[in-house]
Amino acid sequence: MMATHIDQVRDRLEQLGTACPLEEVMDLCPDLTWNQVFLAIDYLSRTGHIRVTMDRGKTYQVQAYRPVAAVPTTAA
């Protein structure tokens, strides 16, 4: 089974492990079109799988995001 463009973008960002400029995501997924990458980033951002931030130079940075699970507390 072939991975969707969304899975491909998420997997590549997870493998990278650090933030990268939005434009460089295209280099991570050379077989995808700009539209496919943009739609994948939009979806992944809305569903909480990646973070999209803007740096001081007004460049969008994209990074895979895995929220830390809440640690259950016990009553004493």
N, CA, C and O atoms as a Tripos MOL2 file, in Angstrom:
@<TRIPOS>MOLECULE
protein
  304   303    76     0     0
PROTEIN
NO_CHARGES

@<TRIPOS>ATOM
      1 N           0.8380   -1.1860    0.0000 N.3       1 MET1
      2 CA          0.0000    0.0000    0.0000 C.3       1 MET1
      3 C           0.8860    1.2540    0.0000 C.2       1 MET1
      4 O           1.8860    1.3150    0.7160 O.2       1 MET1
      5 N           0.5200    2.2230   -0.7870 N.am      2 MET2
      6 CA          1.3080    3.4500   -0.9060 C.3       2 MET2
      7 C           0.8460    4.4670    0.1490 C.2       2 MET2
      8 O          -0.3520    4.6570    0.3610 O.2       2 MET2
      9 N           1.8000    5.1040    0.7920 N.am      3 ALA3
     10 CA          1.4690    6.1150    1.7950 C.3       3 ALA3
     11 C           0.8830    7.3420    1.1070 C.2       3 ALA3
     12 O           1.2710    7.6960   -0.0060 O.2       3 ALA3
     13 N          -0.0560    7.9780    1.7900 N.am      4 THR4
     14 CA         -0.6350    9.2010    1.2510 C.3       4 THR4
     15 C           0.3810   10.3260    1.3600 C.2       4 THR4
     16 O           1.3900   10.2070    2.0550 O.2       4 THR4
     17 N           0.0990   11.4160    0.6650 N.am      5 HIS5
     18 CA          1.0080   12.5640    0.7470 C.3       5 HIS5
     19 C           1.0410   13.1130    2.1690 C.2       5 HIS5
     20 O           2.0700   13.6380    2.5960 O.2       5 HIS5
     21 N          -0.0530   13.0060    2.9050 N.am      6 ILE6
     22 CA         -0.0800   13.4660    4.2970 C.3       6 ILE6
     23 C           0.8640   12.6150    5.1370 C.2       6 ILE6
     24 O           1.6610   13.1480    5.9090 O.2       6 ILE6
     25 N           0.7760   11.2910    4.9910 N.am      7 ASP7
     26 CA          1.6660   10.3930    5.7360 C.3       7 ASP7
     27 C           3.1230   10.6400    5.3750 C.2       7 ASP7
     28 O           3.9970   10.6210    6.2410 O.2       7 ASP7
     29 N           3.3780   10.8700    4.1000 N.am      8 GLN8
     30 CA          4.7510   11.0850    3.6490 C.3       8 GLN8
     31 C           5.3410   12.3520    4.2670 C.2       8 GLN8
     32 O           6.4780   12.3370    4.7380 O.2       8 GLN8
     33 N           4.5890   13.4320    4.2710 N.am      9 VAL9
     34 CA          5.0830   14.6870    4.8540 C.3       9 VAL9
     35 C           5.3040   14.5020    6.3520 C.2       9 VAL9
     36 O           6.3410   14.9110    6.8750 O.2       9 VAL9
     37 N           4.3520   13.8950    7.0460 N.am     10 ARG10
     38 CA          4.4960   13.6830    8.4930 C.3      10 ARG10
     39 C           5.7110   12.8170    8.7970 C.2      10 ARG10
     40 O           6.4950   13.1410    9.6890 O.2      10 ARG10
     41 N           5.8730   11.7250    8.0670 N.am     11 ASP11
     42 CA          7.0060   10.8300    8.3030 C.3      11 ASP11
     43 C           8.3400   11.5300    8.0760 C.2      11 ASP11
     44 O           9.2690   11.3600    8.8660 O.2      11 ASP11
     45 N           8.4430   12.3030    7.0230 N.am     12 ARG12
     46 CA          9.7010   13.0030    6.7300 C.3      12 ARG12
     47 C          10.0180   14.0410    7.8100 C.2      12 ARG12
     48 O          11.1740   14.1890    8.2070 O.2      12 ARG12
     49 N           9.0000   14.7550    8.2810 N.am     13 LEU13
     50 CA          9.2260   15.7450    9.3440 C.3      13 LEU13
     51 C           9.6130   15.0590   10.6480 C.2      13 LEU13
     52 O          10.4550   15.5680   11.3880 O.2      13 LEU13
     53 N           9.0110   13.9150   10.9360 N.am     14 GLU14
     54 CA          9.3800   13.1680   12.1420 C.3      14 GLU14
     55 C          10.8130   12.6690   12.0430 C.2      14 GLU14
     56 O          11.5570   12.7190   13.0230 O.2      14 GLU14
     57 N          11.2080   12.1860   10.8640 N.am     15 GLN15
     58 CA         12.5860   11.7220   10.6710 C.3      15 GLN15
     59 C          13.5770   12.8710   10.8220 C.2      15 GLN15
     60 O          14.6580   12.6970   11.3860 O.2      15 GLN15
     61 N          13.2060   14.0390   10.3180 N.am     16 LEU16
     62 CA         14.0860   15.2050   10.4180 C.3      16 LEU16
     63 C          14.3000   15.5840   11.8760 C.2      16 LEU16
     64 O          15.4290   15.8460   12.2910 O.2      16 LEU16
     65 N          13.2340   15.6140   12.6460 N.am     17 GLY17
     66 CA         13.3460   15.8460   14.0820 C.3      17 GLY17
     67 C          13.5390   17.2890   14.5160 C.2      17 GLY17
     68 O          13.4730   17.5780   15.7100 O.2      17 GLY17
     69 N          13.7740   18.1970   13.5910 N.am     18 THR18
     70 CA         13.9440   19.6000   13.9440 C.3      18 THR18
     71 C          13.0410   20.4430   13.0530 C.2      18 THR18
     72 O          12.4890   19.9540   12.0670 O.2      18 THR18
     73 N          12.9010   21.6890   13.4070 N.am     19 ALA19
     74 CA         12.1000   22.5990   12.5790 C.3      19 ALA19
     75 C          12.8550   22.9070   11.2960 C.2      19 ALA19
     76 O          14.0850   22.9440   11.2690 O.2      19 ALA19
     77 N          12.0930   23.1260   10.2400 N.am     20 CYS20
     78 CA         12.6980   23.5460    8.9790 C.3      20 CYS20
     79 C          11.7650   24.5400    8.3080 C.2      20 CYS20
     80 O          10.5600   24.5220    8.5600 O.2      20 CYS20
     81 N          12.2970   25.4000    7.4680 N.am     21 PRO21
     82 CA         11.4500   26.3560    6.7620 C.3      21 PRO21
     83 C          10.4240   25.6270    5.8920 C.2      21 PRO21
     84 O          10.6970   24.5630    5.3370 O.2      21 PRO21
     85 N           9.2640   26.2150    5.7910 N.am     22 LEU22
     86 CA          8.1790   25.6410    4.9970 C.3      22 LEU22
     87 C           8.6470   25.2730    3.5970 C.2      22 LEU22
     88 O           8.3100   24.2030    3.0910 O.2      22 LEU22
     89 N           9.4160   26.1450    2.9760 N.am     23 GLU23
     90 CA          9.8820   25.8960    1.6170 C.3      23 GLU23
     91 C          10.7680   24.6560    1.5210 C.2      23 GLU23
     92 O          10.7980   23.9960    0.4820 O.2      23 GLU23
     93 N          11.4860   24.3360    2.5910 N.am     24 GLU24
     94 CA         12.3880   23.1870    2.5730 C.3      24 GLU24
     95 C          11.6590   21.8580    2.7000 C.2      24 GLU24
     96 O          12.2390   20.8060    2.4300 O.2      24 GLU24
     97 N          10.3890   21.8940    3.1110 N.am     25 VAL25
     98 CA          9.6190   20.6560    3.1650 C.3      25 VAL25
     99 C           9.5060   20.0680    1.7650 C.2      25 VAL25
    100 O           9.4290   18.8510    1.6000 O.2      25 VAL25
    101 N           9.4960   20.9310    0.7680 N.am     26 MET26
    102 CA          9.4710   20.4590   -0.6250 C.3      26 MET26
    103 C          10.6980   19.5920   -0.9240 C.2      26 MET26
    104 O          10.5950   18.6040   -1.6510 O.2      26 MET26
    105 N          11.8510   19.9560   -0.3680 N.am     27 ASP27
    106 CA         13.0700   19.1740   -0.5760 C.3      27 ASP27
    107 C          12.9840   17.8120    0.1090 C.2      27 ASP27
    108 O          13.5930   16.8430   -0.3450 O.2      27 ASP27
    109 N          12.2240   17.7410    1.2050 N.am     28 LEU28
    110 CA         12.0490   16.4770    1.9170 C.3      28 LEU28
    111 C          11.1420   15.5190    1.1440 C.2      28 LEU28
    112 O          11.2330   14.3010    1.3010 O.2      28 LEU28
    113 N          10.2740   16.0790    0.3160 N.am     29 CYS29
    114 CA          9.2890   15.2860   -0.4310 C.3      29 CYS29
    115 C           9.3190   15.6690   -1.9070 C.2      29 CYS29
    116 O           8.3520   16.2370   -2.4140 O.2      29 CYS29
    117 N          10.4160   15.3670   -2.6040 N.am     30 PRO30
    118 CA         10.5730   15.8430   -3.9790 C.3      30 PRO30
    119 C           9.5590   15.2690   -4.9730 C.2      30 PRO30
    120 O           9.3570   15.8390   -6.0450 O.2      30 PRO30
    121 N           8.9270   14.1570   -4.6290 N.am     31 ASP31
    122 CA          7.9680   13.5610   -5.5490 C.3      31 ASP31
    123 C           6.5510   14.1090   -5.3870 C.2      31 ASP31
    124 O           5.6380   13.6910   -6.0990 O.2      31 ASP31
    125 N           6.3650   15.0500   -4.4460 N.am     32 LEU32
    126 CA          5.0580   15.6650   -4.2370 C.3      32 LEU32
    127 C           5.0160   17.0530   -4.8560 C.2      32 LEU32
    128 O           6.0440   17.7160   -4.9940 O.2      32 LEU32
    129 N           3.8290   17.4800   -5.2220 N.am     33 THR33
    130 CA          3.6550   18.8360   -5.7400 C.3      33 THR33
    131 C           3.5710   19.8110   -4.5710 C.2      33 THR33
    132 O           3.3640   19.4100   -3.4250 O.2      33 THR33
    133 N           3.7340   21.1020   -4.8780 N.am     34 TRP34
    134 CA          3.5910   22.1320   -3.8530 C.3      34 TRP34
    135 C           2.2010   22.0560   -3.2180 C.2      34 TRP34
    136 O           2.0660   22.1900   -2.0010 O.2      34 TRP34
    137 N           1.1780   21.8440   -4.0280 N.am     35 ASN35
    138 CA         -0.1840   21.7660   -3.4980 C.3      35 ASN35
    139 C          -0.3410   20.6070   -2.5290 C.2      35 ASN35
    140 O          -0.9710   20.7610   -1.4820 O.2      35 ASN35
    141 N           0.2190   19.4510   -2.8550 N.am     36 GLN36
    142 CA          0.1200   18.2990   -1.9660 C.3      36 GLN36
    143 C           0.8180   18.5720   -0.6390 C.2      36 GLN36
    144 O           0.2930   18.2360    0.4230 O.2      36 GLN36
    145 N           1.9980   19.1790   -0.6970 N.am     37 VAL37
    146 CA          2.7370   19.4920    0.5290 C.3      37 VAL37
    147 C           1.9680   20.5190    1.3530 C.2      37 VAL37
    148 O           1.8320   20.3580    2.5660 O.2      37 VAL37
    149 N           1.4660   21.5640    0.7150 N.am     38 PHE38
    150 CA          0.7430   22.6040    1.4380 C.3      38 PHE38
    151 C          -0.5190   22.0370    2.1010 C.2      38 PHE38
    152 O          -0.7870   22.3300    3.2670 O.2      38 PHE38
    153 N          -1.2860   21.2360    1.3730 N.am     39 LEU39
    154 CA         -2.4930   20.6500    1.9450 C.3      39 LEU39
    155 C          -2.1670   19.6870    3.0860 C.2      39 LEU39
    156 O          -2.9020   19.6250    4.0710 O.2      39 LEU39
    157 N          -1.0780   18.9410    2.9600 N.am     40 ALA40
    158 CA         -0.6670   18.0450    4.0360 C.3      40 ALA40
    159 C          -0.2780   18.8410    5.2760 C.2      40 ALA40
    160 O          -0.6650   18.4830    6.3890 O.2      40 ALA40
    161 N           0.4820   19.9140    5.0950 N.am     41 ILE41
    162 CA          0.8900   20.7510    6.2290 C.3      41 ILE41
    163 C          -0.3340   21.3750    6.8780 C.2      41 ILE41
    164 O          -0.4220   21.4220    8.1050 O.2      41 ILE41
    165 N          -1.2710   21.8510    6.0880 N.am     42 ASP42
    166 CA         -2.5040   22.4270    6.6270 C.3      42 ASP42
    167 C          -3.2500   21.3940    7.4650 C.2      42 ASP42
    168 O          -3.6430   21.6850    8.5950 O.2      42 ASP42
    169 N          -3.4470   20.2050    6.9320 N.am     43 TYR43
    170 CA         -4.1610   19.1500    7.6500 C.3      43 TYR43
    171 C          -3.4210   18.7480    8.9270 C.2      43 TYR43
    172 O          -4.0220   18.6640    9.9980 O.2      43 TYR43
    173 N          -2.1160   18.5010    8.8090 N.am     44 LEU44
    174 CA         -1.3300   18.0590    9.9650 C.3      44 LEU44
    175 C          -1.2780   19.1180   11.0570 C.2      44 LEU44
    176 O          -1.2470   18.7870   12.2420 O.2      44 LEU44
    177 N          -1.2690   20.3750   10.6680 N.am     45 SER45
    178 CA         -1.2830   21.4630   11.6360 C.3      45 SER45
    179 C          -2.6200   21.5140   12.3710 C.2      45 SER45
    180 O          -2.6600   21.6640   13.5920 O.2      45 SER45
    181 N          -3.7030   21.3900   11.6250 N.am     46 ARG46
    182 CA         -5.0410   21.4360   12.2250 C.3      46 ARG46
    183 C          -5.3160   20.2580   13.1460 C.2      46 ARG46
    184 O          -6.0930   20.3780   14.0930 O.2      46 ARG46
    185 N          -4.6810   19.1140   12.8760 N.am     47 THR47
    186 CA         -4.9110   17.9200   13.6880 C.3      47 THR47
    187 C          -3.8680   17.7420   14.7900 C.2      47 THR47
    188 O          -3.9020   16.7540   15.5240 O.2      47 THR47
    189 N          -2.9430   18.6930   14.9080 N.am     48 GLY48
    190 CA         -1.9820   18.6690   16.0030 C.3      48 GLY48
    191 C          -0.7690   17.7740   15.8000 C.2      48 GLY48
    192 O          -0.0550   17.4900   16.7620 O.2      48 GLY48
    193 N          -0.5170   17.3240   14.5810 N.am     49 HIS49
    194 CA          0.6380   16.4690   14.3270 C.3      49 HIS49
    195 C           1.9110   17.2610   14.0640 C.2      49 HIS49
    196 O           3.0150   16.7530   14.2600 O.2      49 HIS49
    197 N           1.7580   18.4960   13.6230 N.am     50 ILE50
    198 CA          2.9200   19.3530   13.3990 C.3      50 ILE50
    199 C           2.6250   20.7400   13.9570 C.2      50 ILE50
    200 O           1.4740   21.1100   14.1860 O.2      50 ILE50
    201 N           3.6810   21.4800   14.1650 N.am     51 ARG51
    202 CA          3.5680   22.8850   14.5590 C.3      51 ARG51
    203 C           4.0900   23.7460   13.4250 C.2      51 ARG51
    204 O           5.1120   23.4410   12.8110 O.2      51 ARG51
    205 N           3.3740   24.8220   13.1580 N.am     52 VAL52
    206 CA          3.8240   25.8040   12.1800 C.3      52 VAL52
    207 C           3.9690   27.1170   12.9390 C.2      52 VAL52
    208 O           3.0050   27.6220   13.5130 O.2      52 VAL52
    209 N           5.1700   27.6580   12.9370 N.am     53 THR53
    210 CA          5.4360   28.9060   13.6460 C.3      53 THR53
    211 C           6.1240   29.8710   12.6840 C.2      53 THR53
    212 O           6.6030   29.4730   11.6230 O.2      53 THR53
    213 N           6.1650   31.1370   13.0710 N.am     54 MET54
    214 CA          6.8520   32.1390   12.2620 C.3      54 MET54
    215 C           8.0280   32.6700   13.0770 C.2      54 MET54
    216 O           7.8640   33.0710   14.2290 O.2      54 MET54
    217 N           9.2100   32.6710   12.4730 N.am     55 ASP55
    218 CA         10.3770   33.1770   13.1820 C.3      55 ASP55
    219 C          10.4910   34.6920   13.0010 C.2      55 ASP55
    220 O           9.6460   35.3130   12.3550 O.2      55 ASP55
    221 N          11.5270   35.2720   13.5690 N.am     56 ARG56
    222 CA         11.6980   36.7380   13.5060 C.3      56 ARG56
    223 C          11.8800   37.2600   12.0950 C.2      56 ARG56
    224 O          11.5630   38.4150   11.8080 O.2      56 ARG56
    225 N          12.3850   36.4220   11.2230 N.am     57 GLY57
    226 CA         12.5740   36.8170    9.8280 C.3      57 GLY57
    227 C          11.3140   36.6270    8.9960 C.2      57 GLY57
    228 O          11.3460   36.7390    7.7710 O.2      57 GLY57
    229 N          10.2050   36.3370    9.6690 N.am     58 LYS58
    230 CA          8.9030   36.1240    9.0220 C.3      58 LYS58
    231 C           8.9190   34.9250    8.0770 C.2      58 LYS58
    232 O           8.2510   34.9170    7.0430 O.2      58 LYS58
    233 N           9.7040   33.9080    8.4620 N.am     59 THR59
    234 CA          9.7470   32.6460    7.7330 C.3      59 THR59
    235 C           8.9580   31.6210    8.5280 C.2      59 THR59
    236 O           9.1590   31.4710    9.7330 O.2      59 THR59
    237 N           8.0620   30.9160    7.8540 N.am     60 TYR60
    238 CA          7.3120   29.8670    8.5280 C.3      60 TYR60
    239 C           8.2200   28.6620    8.7560 C.2      60 TYR60
    240 O           8.9120   28.2070    7.8450 O.2      60 TYR60
    241 N           8.2040   28.1550    9.9900 N.am     61 GLN61
    242 CA          8.9630   26.9720   10.3690 C.3      61 GLN61
    243 C           7.9790   25.8420   10.6550 C.2      61 GLN61
    244 O           6.9390   26.0590   11.2780 O.2      61 GLN61
    245 N           8.3050   24.6540   10.2050 N.am     62 VAL62
    246 CA          7.4390   23.4940   10.3570 C.3      62 VAL62
    247 C           8.2030   22.4290   11.1300 C.2      62 VAL62
    248 O           9.3780   22.1820   10.8610 O.2      62 VAL62
    249 N           7.5290   21.7950   12.0990 N.am     63 GLN63
    250 CA          8.1760   20.7450   12.8820 C.3      63 GLN63
    251 C           7.1350   19.7230   13.3230 C.2      63 GLN63
    252 O           6.0130   20.0780   13.6850 O.2      63 GLN63
    253 N           7.5240   18.4450   13.2860 N.am     64 ALA64
    254 CA          6.6520   17.3970   13.8070 C.3      64 ALA64
    255 C           6.4370   17.6710   15.2860 C.2      64 ALA64
    256 O           7.3470   18.1130   15.9860 O.2      64 ALA64
    257 N           5.2330   17.4050   15.7490 N.am     65 TYR65
    258 CA          4.8760   17.7390   17.1220 C.3      65 TYR65
    259 C           4.1840   16.5560   17.7640 C.2      65 TYR65
    260 O           3.2160   16.0150   17.2310 O.2      65 TYR65
    261 N           4.6910   16.1710   18.9010 N.am     66 ARG66
    262 CA          4.0540   15.1240   19.6910 C.3      66 ARG66
    263 C           3.8500   15.6720   21.0880 C.2      66 ARG66
    264 O           4.8020   15.8060   21.8570 O.2      66 ARG66
    265 N           2.6090   15.9890   21.4150 N.am     67 PRO67
    266 CA          2.3720   16.5520   22.7390 C.3      67 PRO67
    267 C           2.7350   15.5590   23.8360 C.2      67 PRO67
    268 O           2.5740   14.3480   23.6780 O.2      67 PRO67
    269 N           3.2210   16.0890   24.9360 N.am     68 VAL68
    270 CA          3.5710   15.2590   26.0850 C.3      68 VAL68
    271 C           2.2790   14.8650   26.7690 C.2      68 VAL68
    272 O           1.4340   15.7130   27.0550 O.2      68 VAL68
    273 N           2.1300   13.5930   27.0270 N.am     69 ALA69
    274 CA          0.9320   13.0980   27.7110 C.3      69 ALA69
    275 C           0.9260   13.5880   29.1490 C.2      69 ALA69
    276 O           1.9670   13.6790   29.8000 O.2      69 ALA69
    277 N          -0.2500   13.8960   29.6200 N.am     70 ALA70
    278 CA         -0.3830   14.3600   31.0070 C.3      70 ALA70
    279 C          -0.0460   13.2110   31.9460 C.2      70 ALA70
    280 O          -0.4320   12.0670   31.7070 O.2      70 ALA70
    281 N           0.6710   13.5260   33.0070 N.am     71 VAL71
    282 CA          1.0370   12.5370   34.0000 C.3      71 VAL71
    283 C          -0.0880   12.4890   35.0220 C.2      71 VAL71
    284 O          -0.4240   13.5160   35.6110 O.2      71 VAL71
    285 N          -0.6830   11.3080   35.2460 N.am     72 PRO72
    286 CA         -1.7710   11.2290   36.2230 C.3      72 PRO72
    287 C          -1.2410   11.5170   37.6240 C.2      72 PRO72
    288 O          -0.1460   11.0920   37.9930 O.2      72 PRO72
    289 N          -2.0250   12.2320   38.3770 N.am     73 THR73
    290 CA         -1.6440   12.5200   39.7630 C.3      73 THR73
    291 C          -2.4900   11.6450   40.6780 C.2      73 THR73
    292 O          -3.6250   11.2850   40.3650 O.2      73 THR73
    293 N          -1.9070   11.3250   41.7940 N.am     74 THR74
    294 CA         -2.6230   10.5110   42.7790 C.3      74 THR74
    295 C          -2.8800   11.3460   44.0070 C.2      74 THR74
    296 O          -2.0580   12.1650   44.4170 O.2      74 THR74
    297 N          -4.0280   11.1210   44.5760 N.am     75 ALA75
    298 CA         -4.3730   11.8470   45.8020 C.3      75 ALA75
    299 C          -3.6210   11.2180   46.9700 C.2      75 ALA75
    300 O          -3.5180    9.9950   47.0680 O.2      75 ALA75
    301 N          -3.1010   12.0570   47.8460 N.am     76 ALA76
    302 CA         -2.3340   11.5550   48.9850 C.3      76 ALA76
    303 C          -3.2260   11.2680   50.1590 C.2      76 ALA76
    304 O          -2.7450   10.8370   51.2080 O.2      76 ALA76
@<TRIPOS>BOND
     1     1     2 1
     2     2     3 1
     3     3     4 2
     4     3     5 am
     5     5     6 1
     6     6     7 1
     7     7     8 2
     8     7     9 am
     9     9    10 1
    10    10    11 1
    11    11    12 2
    12    11    13 am
    13    13    14 1
    14    14    15 1
    15    15    16 2
    16    15    17 am
    17    17    18 1
    18    18    19 1
    19    19    20 2
    20    19    21 am
    21    21    22 1
    22    22    23 1
    23    23    24 2
    24    23    25 am
    25    25    26 1
    26    26    27 1
    27    27    28 2
    28    27    29 am
    29    29    30 1
    30    30    31 1
    31    31    32 2
    32    31    33 am
    33    33    34 1
    34    34    35 1
    35    35    36 2
    36    35    37 am
    37    37    38 1
    38    38    39 1
    39    39    40 2
    40    39    41 am
    41    41    42 1
    42    42    43 1
    43    43    44 2
    44    43    45 am
    45    45    46 1
    46    46    47 1
    47    47    48 2
    48    47    49 am
    49    49    50 1
    50    50    51 1
    51    51    52 2
    52    51    53 am
    53    53    54 1
    54    54    55 1
    55    55    56 2
    56    55    57 am
    57    57    58 1
    58    58    59 1
    59    59    60 2
    60    59    61 am
    61    61    62 1
    62    62    63 1
    63    63    64 2
    64    63    65 am
    65    65    66 1
    66    66    67 1
    67    67    68 2
    68    67    69 am
    69    69    70 1
    70    70    71 1
    71    71    72 2
    72    71    73 am
    73    73    74 1
    74    74    75 1
    75    75    76 2
    76    75    77 am
    77    77    78 1
    78    78    79 1
    79    79    80 2
    80    79    81 am
    81    81    82 1
    82    82    83 1
    83    83    84 2
    84    83    85 am
    85    85    86 1
    86    86    87 1
    87    87    88 2
    88    87    89 am
    89    89    90 1
    90    90    91 1
    91    91    92 2
    92    91    93 am
    93    93    94 1
    94    94    95 1
    95    95    96 2
    96    95    97 am
    97    97    98 1
    98    98    99 1
    99    99   100 2
   100    99   101 am
   101   101   102 1
   102   102   103 1
   103   103   104 2
   104   103   105 am
   105   105   106 1
   106   106   107 1
   107   107   108 2
   108   107   109 am
   109   109   110 1
   110   110   111 1
   111   111   112 2
   112   111   113 am
   113   113   114 1
   114   114   115 1
   115   115   116 2
   116   115   117 am
   117   117   118 1
   118   118   119 1
   119   119   120 2
   120   119   121 am
   121   121   122 1
   122   122   123 1
   123   123   124 2
   124   123   125 am
   125   125   126 1
   126   126   127 1
   127   127   128 2
   128   127   129 am
   129   129   130 1
   130   130   131 1
   131   131   132 2
   132   131   133 am
   133   133   134 1
   134   134   135 1
   135   135   136 2
   136   135   137 am
   137   137   138 1
   138   138   139 1
   139   139   140 2
   140   139   141 am
   141   141   142 1
   142   142   143 1
   143   143   144 2
   144   143   145 am
   145   145   146 1
   146   146   147 1
   147   147   148 2
   148   147   149 am
   149   149   150 1
   150   150   151 1
   151   151   152 2
   152   151   153 am
   153   153   154 1
   154   154   155 1
   155   155   156 2
   156   155   157 am
   157   157   158 1
   158   158   159 1
   159   159   160 2
   160   159   161 am
   161   161   162 1
   162   162   163 1
   163   163   164 2
   164   163   165 am
   165   165   166 1
   166   166   167 1
   167   167   168 2
   168   167   169 am
   169   169   170 1
   170   170   171 1
   171   171   172 2
   172   171   173 am
   173   173   174 1
   174   174   175 1
   175   175   176 2
   176   175   177 am
   177   177   178 1
   178   178   179 1
   179   179   180 2
   180   179   181 am
   181   181   182 1
   182   182   183 1
   183   183   184 2
   184   183   185 am
   185   185   186 1
   186   186   187 1
   187   187   188 2
   188   187   189 am
   189   189   190 1
   190   190   191 1
   191   191   192 2
   192   191   193 am
   193   193   194 1
   194   194   195 1
   195   195   196 2
   196   195   197 am
   197   197   198 1
   198   198   199 1
   199   199   200 2
   200   199   201 am
   201   201   202 1
   202   202   203 1
   203   203   204 2
   204   203   205 am
   205   205   206 1
   206   206   207 1
   207   207   208 2
   208   207   209 am
   209   209   210 1
   210   210   211 1
   211   211   212 2
   212   211   213 am
   213   213   214 1
   214   214   215 1
   215   215   216 2
   216   215   217 am
   217   217   218 1
   218   218   219 1
   219   219   220 2
   220   219   221 am
   221   221   222 1
   222   222   223 1
   223   223   224 2
   224   223   225 am
   225   225   226 1
   226   226   227 1
   227   227   228 2
   228   227   229 am
   229   229   230 1
   230   230   231 1
   231   231   232 2
   232   231   233 am
   233   233   234 1
   234   234   235 1
   235   235   236 2
   236   235   237 am
   237   237   238 1
   238   238   239 1
   239   239   240 2
   240   239   241 am
   241   241   242 1
   242   242   243 1
   243   243   244 2
   244   243   245 am
   245   245   246 1
   246   246   247 1
   247   247   248 2
   248   247   249 am
   249   249   250 1
   250   250   251 1
   251   251   252 2
   252   251   253 am
   253   253   254 1
   254   254   255 1
   255   255   256 2
   256   255   257 am
   257   257   258 1
   258   258   259 1
   259   259   260 2
   260   259   261 am
   261   261   262 1
   262   262   263 1
   263   263   264 2
   264   263   265 am
   265   265   266 1
   266   266   267 1
   267   267   268 2
   268   267   269 am
   269   269   270 1
   270   270   271 1
   271   271   272 2
   272   271   273 am
   273   273   274 1
   274   274   275 1
   275   275   276 2
   276   275   277 am
   277   277   278 1
   278   278   279 1
   279   279   280 2
   280   279   281 am
   281   281   282 1
   282   282   283 1
   283   283   284 2
   284   283   285 am
   285   285   286 1
   286   286   287 1
   287   287   288 2
   288   287   289 am
   289   289   290 1
   290   290   291 1
   291   291   292 2
   292   291   293 am
   293   293   294 1
   294   294   295 1
   295   295   296 2
   296   295   297 am
   297   297   298 1
   298   298   299 1
   299   299   300 2
   300   299   301 am
   301   301   302 1
   302   302   303 1
   303   303   304 2
@<TRIPOS>SUBSTRUCTURE
     1 MET1         2 RESIDUE 1 A MET
     2 MET2         6 RESIDUE 1 A MET
     3 ALA3        10 RESIDUE 1 A ALA
     4 THR4        14 RESIDUE 1 A THR
     5 HIS5        18 RESIDUE 1 A HIS
     6 ILE6        22 RESIDUE 1 A ILE
     7 ASP7        26 RESIDUE 1 A ASP
     8 GLN8        30 RESIDUE 1 A GLN
     9 VAL9        34 RESIDUE 1 A VAL
    10 ARG10       38 RESIDUE 1 A ARG
    11 ASP11       42 RESIDUE 1 A ASP
    12 ARG12       46 RESIDUE 1 A ARG
    13 LEU13       50 RESIDUE 1 A LEU
    14 GLU14       54 RESIDUE 1 A GLU
    15 GLN15       58 RESIDUE 1 A GLN
    16 LEU16       62 RESIDUE 1 A LEU
    17 GLY17       66 RESIDUE 1 A GLY
    18 THR18       70 RESIDUE 1 A THR
    19 ALA19       74 RESIDUE 1 A ALA
    20 CYS20       78 RESIDUE 1 A CYS
    21 PRO21       82 RESIDUE 1 A PRO
    22 LEU22       86 RESIDUE 1 A LEU
    23 GLU23       90 RESIDUE 1 A GLU
    24 GLU24       94 RESIDUE 1 A GLU
    25 VAL25       98 RESIDUE 1 A VAL
    26 MET26      102 RESIDUE 1 A MET
    27 ASP27      106 RESIDUE 1 A ASP
    28 LEU28      110 RESIDUE 1 A LEU
    29 CYS29      114 RESIDUE 1 A CYS
    30 PRO30      118 RESIDUE 1 A PRO
    31 ASP31      122 RESIDUE 1 A ASP
    32 LEU32      126 RESIDUE 1 A LEU
    33 THR33      130 RESIDUE 1 A THR
    34 TRP34      134 RESIDUE 1 A TRP
    35 ASN35      138 RESIDUE 1 A ASN
    36 GLN36      142 RESIDUE 1 A GLN
    37 VAL37      146 RESIDUE 1 A VAL
    38 PHE38      150 RESIDUE 1 A PHE
    39 LEU39      154 RESIDUE 1 A LEU
    40 ALA40      158 RESIDUE 1 A ALA
    41 ILE41      162 RESIDUE 1 A ILE
    42 ASP42      166 RESIDUE 1 A ASP
    43 TYR43      170 RESIDUE 1 A TYR
    44 LEU44      174 RESIDUE 1 A LEU
    45 SER45      178 RESIDUE 1 A SER
    46 ARG46      182 RESIDUE 1 A ARG
    47 THR47      186 RESIDUE 1 A THR
    48 GLY48      190 RESIDUE 1 A GLY
    49 HIS49      194 RESIDUE 1 A HIS
    50 ILE50      198 RESIDUE 1 A ILE
    51 ARG51      202 RESIDUE 1 A ARG
    52 VAL52      206 RESIDUE 1 A VAL
    53 THR53      210 RESIDUE 1 A THR
    54 MET54      214 RESIDUE 1 A MET
    55 ASP55      218 RESIDUE 1 A ASP
    56 ARG56      222 RESIDUE 1 A ARG
    57 GLY57      226 RESIDUE 1 A GLY
    58 LYS58      230 RESIDUE 1 A LYS
    59 THR59      234 RESIDUE 1 A THR
    60 TYR60      238 RESIDUE 1 A TYR
    61 GLN61      242 RESIDUE 1 A GLN
    62 VAL62      246 RESIDUE 1 A VAL
    63 GLN63      250 RESIDUE 1 A GLN
    64 ALA64      254 RESIDUE 1 A ALA
    65 TYR65      258 RESIDUE 1 A TYR
    66 ARG66      262 RESIDUE 1 A ARG
    67 PRO67      266 RESIDUE 1 A PRO
    68 VAL68      270 RESIDUE 1 A VAL
    69 ALA69      274 RESIDUE 1 A ALA
    70 ALA70      278 RESIDUE 1 A ALA
    71 VAL71      282 RESIDUE 1 A VAL
    72 PRO72      286 RESIDUE 1 A PRO
    73 THR73      290 RESIDUE 1 A THR
    74 THR74      294 RESIDUE 1 A THR
    75 ALA75      298 RESIDUE 1 A ALA
    76 ALA76      302 RESIDUE 1 A ALA
